[in-house]
Amino acid sequence: MSEATASPRSLDSADKPSTRSRYYVLGLLTVVYSFNFIDRQLLSILQESVKKEMLLSDGQLGLLTGFAFAMFYVIAGLPIARWADRGNRRNIVAGSLVVWSLMTALCGMAQNYWQLLAARIGVGIGEAGGSPPSHSMISDTFPPEQRATALSFYSVGINIGILFGFLLGGYLNEVFGWRIAFLVVGLPGILLGVIVRYTMAEPTRGLYSVGTYVHKPVPFFEVVSLLLSRRAFRHIAIGSGLAAFVGYAASTWMASFMIRSHGMATGELGVWLALTIGVGGGIGTFCAGMFADKLAKKDKRWYAWLPACAALAGLPFFIWTMLAGNAYVALTVHVGSVLVANAYLGASIAVMHGMVGAQMRAVSSAIFFLVLNIIGLGLGPWTIGVYSDYLLTEFGKESLRYSLLTIIPIVGVWASTHFFLAAKTLREDLAAAPA
């Protein structure tokens, strides 16, 4: 591929997508992201059954759901994102979807912990090709003033995936066992990959760039250098990672907590978590991005202020959930924390894309997700699991309750602090973005 496209063009001469095609791209990518999280989070509702069969510790479960998955996810994500800034993003998303769906199905065939760990690593490598190309495509499909809303809609895929993951996983586990659950949930993704490849067009790159745009891929370390030079990005990335720590730790261990501390069965619990985390969280994620876009018309610092406030607002509800003596009170109150759990996503990604040129977006998303997933997905579930094992002698089956209750509030306040610090230089950093 040549270093640049043959002829530069401006926004006025670009062929803008129709409203129908624009929302088809967004809708289909959101469905893909939903499959991403169905496959990623399915283990959360199944892990008590897996633990019982394979005789695992909470630390080993945390490694399966968090650190091992996250490390390979971010390592594979960087070269794939680099490829996405040069090549066909639609094809990368379609191919990645097929890979992670196959690896999810293989999880159901694992005969021991190490085979299951290897399959989970395969899921992580496949899913690394999902979000960075998708983020880039969405930013080339919607103008800057609509990006936080569009990216928040895309991020609702997290909650849709969790909804169906808990709903299907809880029912299938109770009726057929955890192995069948992996097979049933994993295989449909292959068909979806074919649909993406043959029904979705590759968006025009740099469509909403200001002035003349020439597609010339930027060296990787130049993107890293640019992002690290922006103080607002540094704080937003760390704040997002810490907010993700809270979100992943809570969503990964909530099912186990309710089973151990309240004696719930996976079928009933799956329905409750599907409604609370899936529906409630989805509404909160989309509304947060929409409000961020509206508020940012008056002051762009709302792209950081809103996630900062959200990180604090969810903590009292989470603490109440952990201390509630009744299962249904705990699950109902939990809605308050999940409504704001992913409020940072749409605003943070939109701001990050606003700080870089169009030819840097996939790589910048991969760098952002590297930080987010190492801190959030990598350390969140694993830290809770290890600390739960440490507390086991003193608290028995309640060790998970006190592990979550001790760590989550501290990390939530820490996350909020970074978003408030990001707001101090956000307007200046956005104004200094390259064309």
Wavefront OBJ file of the C-alpha trace (Angstrom):
o trace
v 0.000 0.000 0.000
v 1.345 3.449 -0.854
v 2.245 5.965 1.814
v -0.660 8.236 0.874
v -3.736 8.200 -1.259
v -3.252 9.521 -4.771
v -5.182 12.745 -4.353
v -5.937 14.838 -1.295
v -9.530 15.906 -0.749
v -11.473 18.238 1.467
v -14.701 17.756 3.387
v -16.667 19.661 0.739
v -15.734 17.191 -2.006
v -16.199 14.046 0.081
v -19.092 11.710 -0.497
v -20.919 11.802 2.805
v -22.726 8.604 3.807
v -26.514 8.669 3.844
v -28.267 8.715 7.180
v -29.383 5.128 6.577
v -25.887 3.825 5.804
v -24.404 5.799 8.701
v -26.724 4.193 11.214
v -26.355 0.772 9.629
v -22.602 0.953 10.229
v -23.140 2.077 13.820
v -25.858 -0.502 14.467
v -23.951 -3.445 13.019
v -20.725 -2.524 14.827
v -22.723 -2.270 18.052
v -24.058 -5.796 17.482
v -20.473 -6.980 16.932
v -19.426 -5.309 20.185
v -22.336 -7.030 21.916
v -21.012 -10.403 20.742
v -17.590 -9.288 21.975
v -18.923 -8.872 25.484
v -21.195 -11.886 25.435
v -18.119 -13.992 24.764
v -15.891 -12.020 27.136
v -18.223 -11.889 30.136
v -19.963 -15.267 29.770
v -17.461 -16.821 32.154
v -18.674 -14.511 34.952
v -22.009 -16.327 35.330
v -20.400 -19.736 34.729
v -17.331 -19.429 36.922
v -18.815 -20.955 40.078
v -19.630 -24.121 38.091
v -16.177 -24.087 36.483
v -14.555 -23.559 39.881
v -16.423 -26.510 41.364
v -15.577 -28.889 38.511
v -11.917 -27.889 38.137
v -11.285 -27.157 41.860
v -9.995 -23.617 41.279
v -9.175 -20.747 43.632
v -10.550 -17.214 43.283
v -7.089 -16.125 42.170
v -7.159 -18.629 39.313
v -10.651 -17.467 38.328
v -9.471 -13.862 38.354
v -6.618 -14.813 36.053
v -9.050 -16.477 33.633
v -11.484 -13.576 33.549
v -8.965 -10.789 33.830
v -5.201 -10.669 33.671
v -4.392 -13.433 31.164
v -7.171 -12.302 28.846
v -6.223 -8.632 29.133
v -2.489 -9.060 28.550
v -2.912 -10.885 25.253
v -5.776 -8.558 24.293
v -3.593 -5.474 24.562
v -0.454 -7.073 23.116
v -2.316 -8.195 19.996
v -4.300 -4.958 19.872
v -1.358 -2.699 18.985
v -0.220 -4.362 15.724
v -3.838 -4.963 14.687
v -4.646 -1.286 15.247
v -1.580 -0.293 13.260
v -2.876 -2.485 10.452
v -6.318 -0.865 10.784
v -4.844 2.614 10.256
v -3.412 1.375 6.953
v -5.803 -1.302 5.680
v -9.455 -2.270 5.426
v -11.002 -1.916 8.869
v -14.232 -3.756 8.022
v -12.331 -6.904 7.033
v -10.265 -6.770 10.216
v -13.398 -6.569 12.367
v -15.071 -9.435 10.470
v -12.028 -11.708 10.695
v -11.450 -10.956 14.374
v -15.082 -11.762 15.149
v -14.760 -15.206 13.584
v -11.579 -15.923 15.571
v -12.916 -14.950 18.989
v -16.204 -16.775 18.387
v -14.376 -20.020 17.568
v -12.170 -19.656 20.639
v -15.247 -19.078 22.844
v -16.736 -22.332 21.579
v -13.434 -24.080 22.324
v -13.681 -22.949 25.964
v -16.539 -25.436 26.282
v -14.240 -28.274 25.207
v -11.470 -27.572 27.741
v -10.611 -30.563 29.917
v -8.460 -28.763 32.465
v -7.504 -25.306 33.721
v -4.604 -24.816 31.312
v -6.690 -25.674 28.246
v -9.379 -23.256 29.405
v -6.730 -20.581 30.016
v -5.327 -21.115 26.504
v -8.796 -20.805 24.959
v -9.446 -17.610 26.939
v -6.159 -16.201 25.667
v -7.380 -17.012 22.146
v -10.592 -15.096 22.825
v -8.504 -12.128 23.968
v -6.336 -12.162 20.846
v -9.404 -12.319 18.603
v -11.240 -9.545 20.422
v -8.191 -7.287 20.099
v -9.250 -6.674 16.488
v -12.731 -5.482 17.393
v -12.819 -2.054 19.023
v -9.871 -0.021 17.618
v -10.964 -0.461 13.954
v -14.602 0.060 14.974
v -13.803 3.294 16.812
v -11.941 4.568 13.755
v -14.842 3.689 11.448
v -17.387 5.430 13.684
v -15.267 8.585 13.876
v -15.135 8.617 10.059
v -18.911 8.133 9.884
v -20.102 10.802 12.357
v -19.003 14.453 12.719
v -17.091 15.547 15.865
v -20.124 17.057 17.592
v -21.955 13.700 17.409
v -19.072 11.357 18.217
v -19.551 10.977 21.970
v -23.194 10.086 21.366
v -22.318 7.638 18.558
v -19.460 6.076 20.514
v -21.667 5.795 23.598
v -24.305 4.032 21.517
v -21.567 1.672 20.328
v -20.449 1.200 23.953
v -23.971 0.083 24.870
v -22.826 -3.121 23.160
v -21.058 -3.853 26.448
v -24.360 -3.894 28.295
v -26.236 -5.746 25.561
v -23.495 -8.374 25.623
v -23.619 -8.639 29.397
v -27.424 -8.881 29.232
v -27.425 -11.843 26.862
v -24.324 -13.349 28.448
v -25.942 -13.474 31.873
v -29.382 -14.412 30.523
v -28.243 -17.219 28.223
v -25.332 -18.284 30.391
v -27.413 -18.550 33.553
v -30.170 -20.576 31.854
v -27.901 -22.821 29.776
v -25.632 -23.524 32.740
v -28.557 -24.539 34.925
v -30.187 -26.765 32.287
v -27.310 -28.087 30.142
v -24.079 -27.225 31.969
v -21.337 -24.647 31.442
v -19.709 -26.408 28.475
v -22.853 -26.250 26.323
v -23.232 -22.578 27.280
v -19.853 -21.751 25.703
v -20.693 -23.657 22.532
v -24.152 -22.158 22.062
v -22.968 -18.601 22.693
v -19.756 -18.806 20.669
v -20.758 -20.296 17.327
v -23.301 -17.667 16.073
v -20.498 -15.104 15.900
v -19.105 -16.850 12.826
v -22.275 -16.057 10.870
v -22.187 -12.454 12.074
v -18.615 -12.148 10.779
v -19.825 -13.112 7.303
v -22.611 -10.510 7.512
v -20.119 -7.781 8.441
v -17.778 -8.709 5.598
v -20.395 -8.709 2.856
v -23.004 -6.107 3.903
v -21.054 -3.225 5.429
v -19.014 -0.717 3.415
v -15.632 0.590 4.551
v -16.157 4.275 5.541
v -14.186 7.010 3.790
v -11.152 7.723 5.943
v -10.750 11.255 7.267
v -14.216 12.290 6.106
v -14.692 14.972 8.750
v -11.104 16.212 8.893
v -10.785 19.982 8.699
v -9.514 21.255 5.340
v -7.482 19.063 3.007
v -6.824 15.518 4.158
v -4.223 13.114 2.794
v -4.183 9.578 4.128
v -0.633 8.973 5.288
v -0.225 6.452 8.132
v 1.706 7.946 11.027
v 4.589 6.026 12.673
v 3.471 4.253 15.824
v 5.811 6.049 18.207
v 4.752 9.394 16.801
v 1.180 8.613 17.870
v 2.433 7.525 21.311
v 4.500 10.693 21.640
v 1.592 12.925 20.649
v -0.792 11.311 23.127
v 1.688 11.339 25.995
v 2.381 15.036 25.370
v -1.278 15.771 26.143
v -1.780 16.030 29.894
v -5.537 15.619 29.527
v -5.066 12.326 27.676
v -2.755 10.976 30.371
v -5.300 11.660 33.097
v -8.269 10.456 31.010
v -6.471 7.199 30.174
v -5.564 6.491 33.806
v -8.990 7.599 35.033
v -10.682 5.360 32.468
v -8.483 2.450 33.477
v -9.431 2.895 37.121
v -13.121 3.309 36.244
v -12.843 0.103 34.199
v -11.205 -1.574 37.226
v -14.374 -0.819 39.184
v -16.674 -1.911 36.347
v -14.899 -5.147 35.443
v -14.297 -6.174 39.052
v -17.943 -5.601 39.958
v -19.461 -7.255 36.878
v -17.060 -10.218 36.998
v -17.641 -11.042 40.652
v -21.250 -9.939 41.197
v -22.694 -13.319 40.206
v -20.297 -15.194 42.479
v -21.069 -12.779 45.318
v -24.824 -13.299 44.981
v -24.418 -17.081 44.762
v -22.111 -17.330 47.780
v -23.574 -14.675 50.083
v -27.269 -14.915 49.113
v -27.578 -18.486 47.800
v -29.107 -17.593 44.434
v -29.321 -20.047 41.504
v -27.734 -19.090 38.180
v -31.009 -19.159 36.212
v -32.800 -16.566 38.357
v -29.622 -14.589 38.944
v -28.917 -14.421 35.220
v -32.275 -12.721 34.630
v -31.675 -10.179 37.391
v -28.164 -9.314 36.238
v -29.311 -9.133 32.623
v -31.906 -6.529 33.594
v -29.748 -4.528 36.005
v -26.351 -4.528 34.304
v -27.624 -5.111 30.774
v -30.644 -2.819 30.529
v -29.825 -0.336 33.306
v -26.175 -0.076 32.358
v -27.016 0.310 28.672
v -29.352 3.206 29.336
v -26.744 4.910 31.501
v -23.930 4.412 28.984
v -25.873 5.927 26.076
v -27.329 8.819 28.074
v -23.907 9.730 29.450
v -22.471 10.173 25.950
v -25.506 12.110 24.764
v -25.370 14.455 27.771
v -21.602 14.889 27.348
v -22.101 16.061 23.749
v -24.857 18.479 24.811
v -22.965 19.901 27.782
v -19.706 20.146 25.816
v -21.301 22.625 23.421
v -21.032 25.106 26.276
v -17.766 23.869 27.770
v -15.669 20.977 26.464
v -14.433 20.245 29.950
v -17.728 18.398 30.511
v -16.155 15.528 28.578
v -14.028 15.034 31.712
v -16.320 16.461 34.383
v -19.193 14.104 33.582
v -17.107 10.885 34.003
v -15.597 12.365 37.199
v -19.040 12.924 38.724
v -20.278 9.533 37.533
v -17.354 7.707 39.176
v -18.340 9.198 42.537
v -22.110 8.903 42.092
v -22.070 5.109 41.791
v -20.094 4.396 44.972
v -22.852 4.835 47.613
v -25.096 2.436 45.669
v -22.294 -0.118 45.379
v -21.535 0.012 49.098
v -25.253 -0.416 49.859
v -25.357 -3.412 47.514
v -22.488 -5.079 49.356
v -24.010 -4.477 52.797
v -27.658 -5.306 52.011
v -28.953 -8.319 53.922
v -31.580 -9.250 51.335
v -30.690 -10.522 47.843
v -33.434 -8.625 46.033
v -32.660 -5.369 47.827
v -29.005 -5.788 46.854
v -29.834 -6.412 43.194
v -32.292 -3.508 43.033
v -29.907 -1.028 44.626
v -27.155 -2.248 42.315
v -28.948 -0.492 39.434
v -27.734 2.828 40.840
v -24.095 1.892 40.389
v -24.417 0.211 36.981
v -26.236 3.230 35.508
v -22.998 5.225 35.741
v -20.469 2.396 35.471
v -19.543 3.064 31.820
v -20.298 6.792 31.701
v -16.642 7.509 30.927
v -16.449 5.491 27.690
v -18.116 7.571 24.981
v -16.769 10.889 26.233
v -13.225 9.575 26.723
v -12.938 7.981 23.282
v -14.461 11.032 21.574
v -12.004 13.352 23.334
v -9.063 11.119 22.476
v -10.016 11.048 18.786
v -10.363 14.821 18.946
v -6.738 15.105 20.059
v -5.272 13.155 17.107
v -5.475 13.190 13.327
v -7.818 10.890 11.402
v -4.929 8.613 10.404
v -4.079 7.960 14.077
v -7.455 6.925 15.450
v -7.217 3.127 15.460
v -3.747 3.192 17.025
v -4.822 5.818 19.567
v -7.795 3.623 20.517
v -5.470 0.642 20.914
v -3.156 2.661 23.173
v -6.139 3.876 25.194
v -7.470 0.323 25.494
v -4.015 -0.926 26.458
v -4.087 1.306 29.532
v -7.781 0.662 30.180
v -7.537 -3.122 29.931
v -4.291 -3.618 31.825
v -5.598 -1.582 34.754
v -9.273 -2.449 34.435
v -9.727 -5.881 32.929
v -6.271 -7.163 33.849
v -5.952 -6.026 37.465
v -9.617 -5.571 38.446
v -11.010 -9.138 38.598
v -7.627 -10.627 39.512
v -6.987 -8.234 42.433
v -10.428 -8.889 43.884
v -9.894 -12.650 43.539
v -6.460 -12.631 45.166
v -7.621 -10.452 48.071
v -10.680 -12.672 48.503
v -8.372 -15.682 48.842
v -6.334 -13.721 51.443
v -9.494 -12.970 53.469
v -10.836 -16.518 53.209
v -9.464 -17.707 56.565
v -11.027 -14.812 58.446
v -14.329 -14.356 56.611
v -15.029 -17.717 54.919
v -17.624 -17.491 52.130
v -18.021 -13.758 52.869
v -14.427 -13.049 51.847
v -15.549 -11.947 48.391
v -18.012 -9.436 49.886
v -15.279 -7.756 51.946
v -12.750 -7.870 49.128
v -15.144 -5.921 46.882
v -16.241 -3.596 49.693
v -12.656 -2.688 50.585
v -11.120 -2.131 47.157
v -13.867 -0.739 44.884
v -14.608 2.543 46.765
v -10.912 3.461 46.955
v -10.383 2.910 43.231
v -13.586 4.789 42.346
v -12.457 7.953 44.154
v -9.019 7.619 42.566
v -10.597 7.428 39.092
v -12.696 10.539 39.680
v -9.615 12.508 40.721
v -7.902 11.852 37.385
v -10.927 12.993 35.378
v -11.079 16.258 37.328
v -7.353 16.779 36.677
v -7.872 16.079 32.958
v -10.434 18.890 32.736
v -7.784 21.487 33.626
v -5.993 21.224 30.252
v -8.648 19.572 28.104
v -9.613 22.624 26.024
v -5.992 23.483 25.261
v -5.125 19.902 24.301
v -8.107 19.655 21.950
v -7.222 22.987 20.313
v -3.689 21.724 19.615
v -4.861 18.625 17.690
v -3.314 18.012 14.230
v -5.549 18.188 11.156
l 1 2 3 4 5 6 7 8 9 10 11 12 13 14 15 16 17 18 19 20 21 22 23 24 25 26 27 28 29 30 31 32 33 34 35 36 37 38 39 40 41 42 43 44 45 46 47 48 49 50 51 52 53 54 55 56 57 58 59 60 61 62 63 64 65 66 67 68 69 70 71 72 73 74 75 76 77 78 79 80 81 82 83 84 85 86 87 88 89 90 91 92 93 94 95 96 97 98 99 100 101 102 103 104 105 106 107 108 109 110 111 112 113 114 115 116 117 118 119 120 121 122 123 124 125 126 127 128 129 130 131 132 133 134 135 136 137 138 139 140 141 142 143 144 145 146 147 148 149 150 151 152 153 154 155 156 157 158 159 160 161 162 163 164 165 166 167 168 169 170 171 172 173 174 175 176 177 178 179 180 181 182 183 184 185 186 187 188 189 190 191 192 193 194 195 196 197 198 199 200 201 202 203 204 205 206 207 208 209 210 211 212 213 214 215 216 217 218 219 220 221 222 223 224 225 226 227 228 229 230 231 232 233 234 235 236 237 238 239 240 241 242 243 244 245 246 247 248 249 250 251 252 253 254 255 256 257 258 259 260 261 262 263 264 265 266 267 268 269 270 271 272 273 274 275 276 277 278 279 280 281 282 283 284 285 286 287 288 289 290 291 292 293 294 295 296 297 298 299 300 301 302 303 304 305 306 307 308 309 310 311 312 313 314 315 316 317 318 319 320 321 322 323 324 325 326 327 328 329 330 331 332 333 334 335 336 337 338 339 340 341 342 343 344 345 346 347 348 349 350 351 352 353 354 355 356 357 358 359 360 361 362 363 364 365 366 367 368 369 370 371 372 373 374 375 376 377 378 379 380 381 382 383 384 385 386 387 388 389 390 391 392 393 394 395 396 397 398 399 400 401 402 403 404 405 406 407 408 409 410 411 412 413 414 415 416 417 418 419 420 421 422 423 424 425 426 427 428 429 430 431 432 433 434 435
